[in-house]
């Protein structure tokens, strides 16, 4: 298969994935409490400003860093400038926004203490800087 065709296929897969993720997150931007995942939370949790802040930061940032991470695999971004900038956006997005907001959300995890500890560890380990 020619290289250009593979690049096009990879780019289309990334675009399809981004589109799918966007369709999953868009309904939440009405800021209503009765949408999909939010219906599993109590009224007290849904009314908690820390939960709401963490939730919206997390779903927004996660969509962006998932796409940035996938774009890193395209050889057309192999040049040092673009690849580095995408990588910096990816790392900063995780370290500054996605992992801390996930840590906020871990406190409100369904499943009790085990789930809360598990999600907290995932944020701490997954959000630690490399090296």
C-alpha positions as CSV (number, residue, x, y, z in Angstrom):
1,X,0.0,0.0,0.0
2,X,1.5,3.4,-1.0
3,X,2.7,5.6,1.9
4,X,0.4,8.5,1.0
5,X,-2.6,6.2,1.2
6,X,-1.5,4.9,4.6
7,X,-1.1,8.5,5.8
8,X,-4.5,9.4,4.5
9,X,-6.1,6.4,6.2
10,X,-4.4,7.2,9.5
11,X,-5.5,10.8,9.3
12,X,-9.1,9.7,8.5
13,X,-9.0,7.3,11.5
14,X,-7.8,10.1,13.8
15,X,-10.5,12.4,12.4
16,X,-13.2,9.8,12.9
17,X,-12.0,9.1,16.4
18,X,-12.0,12.8,17.2
19,X,-15.5,13.2,15.7
20,X,-16.8,10.3,17.8
21,X,-15.3,11.7,21.0
22,X,-16.8,15.1,20.1
23,X,-20.3,13.6,19.7
24,X,-19.9,11.9,23.1
25,X,-18.9,15.1,24.9
26,X,-21.1,17.7,23.1
27,X,-24.3,16.8,24.9
28,X,-22.7,17.7,28.2
29,X,-22.1,21.3,27.2
30,X,-25.7,22.1,27.8
31,X,-24.6,22.0,31.4
32,X,-27.7,20.1,32.4
33,X,-27.5,17.5,35.1
34,X,-29.7,14.8,33.5
35,X,-27.3,13.7,30.7
36,X,-25.8,10.2,30.4
37,X,-23.0,9.8,32.9
38,X,-24.2,12.6,35.1
39,X,-27.4,10.7,35.9
40,X,-25.4,8.2,37.8
41,X,-24.4,10.9,40.3
42,X,-26.5,12.2,43.2
43,X,-28.0,15.6,43.3
44,X,-25.5,16.6,45.9
45,X,-22.6,15.6,43.7
46,X,-24.1,17.2,40.6
47,X,-24.5,20.4,42.6
48,X,-21.0,20.4,43.9
49,X,-19.0,23.1,42.1
50,X,-15.7,21.2,42.4
51,X,-17.3,18.2,40.7
52,X,-18.7,20.3,38.0
53,X,-15.4,22.1,37.4
54,X,-13.4,18.9,37.4
55,X,-15.9,17.2,35.1
56,X,-16.0,19.9,32.4
57,X,-12.2,20.5,32.5
58,X,-11.6,16.8,32.3
59,X,-13.9,16.0,29.3
60,X,-12.7,19.1,27.4
61,X,-9.0,18.5,28.0
62,X,-9.1,14.8,27.5
63,X,-10.6,15.2,24.0
64,X,-7.8,17.6,23.1
65,X,-4.9,15.5,24.5
66,X,-6.3,12.3,22.9
67,X,-6.2,13.9,19.5
68,X,-2.8,15.5,20.1
69,X,-1.4,12.1,21.2
70,X,-2.8,10.4,18.1
71,X,-1.4,13.1,15.8
72,X,2.1,12.4,17.2
73,X,2.0,9.0,15.3
74,X,1.6,10.6,11.9
75,X,5.0,10.8,10.1
76,X,4.0,14.1,8.5
77,X,4.5,15.7,12.0
78,X,7.9,14.2,12.3
79,X,9.6,17.5,11.7
80,X,11.1,18.8,15.0
81,X,9.0,22.0,15.2
82,X,5.4,20.6,14.8
83,X,6.1,17.3,16.6
84,X,7.6,19.1,19.6
85,X,4.8,21.6,19.9
86,X,2.1,18.9,19.7
87,X,4.1,16.9,22.3
88,X,4.3,19.9,24.6
89,X,0.6,20.6,24.3
90,X,0.0,16.9,25.0
91,X,2.2,16.8,28.1
92,X,1.0,20.1,29.5
93,X,-2.6,19.2,28.8
94,X,-2.2,16.0,30.9
95,X,-0.1,17.4,33.7
96,X,-1.8,20.7,34.1
97,X,-5.5,19.9,33.3
98,X,-6.5,16.3,32.6
99,X,-4.8,14.6,35.5
100,X,-5.6,17.2,38.2
101,X,-9.2,17.4,37.1
102,X,-9.3,13.5,37.1
103,X,-8.0,13.7,40.7
104,X,-10.8,16.0,41.6
105,X,-13.3,13.6,40.0
106,X,-11.8,10.6,41.8
107,X,-13.3,11.8,45.0
108,X,-16.7,11.4,43.6
109,X,-16.2,8.0,41.9
110,X,-19.0,5.5,42.0
111,X,-17.8,2.3,43.6
112,X,-16.6,3.5,47.0
113,X,-13.2,3.7,48.4
114,X,-11.6,1.1,46.1
115,X,-12.7,3.1,43.0
116,X,-11.7,6.4,44.5
117,X,-8.2,5.0,45.3
118,X,-7.9,3.4,41.9
119,X,-8.8,6.5,40.0
120,X,-6.6,8.7,42.2
121,X,-3.6,6.4,41.6
122,X,-4.3,6.4,37.8
123,X,-4.2,10.2,37.9
124,X,-1.0,10.4,40.0
125,X,0.8,7.7,38.0
126,X,-0.5,8.7,34.6
127,X,-0.1,12.4,35.3
128,X,3.5,12.2,36.6
129,X,6.1,13.8,34.5
130,X,8.3,11.3,32.5
131,X,11.9,10.7,33.6
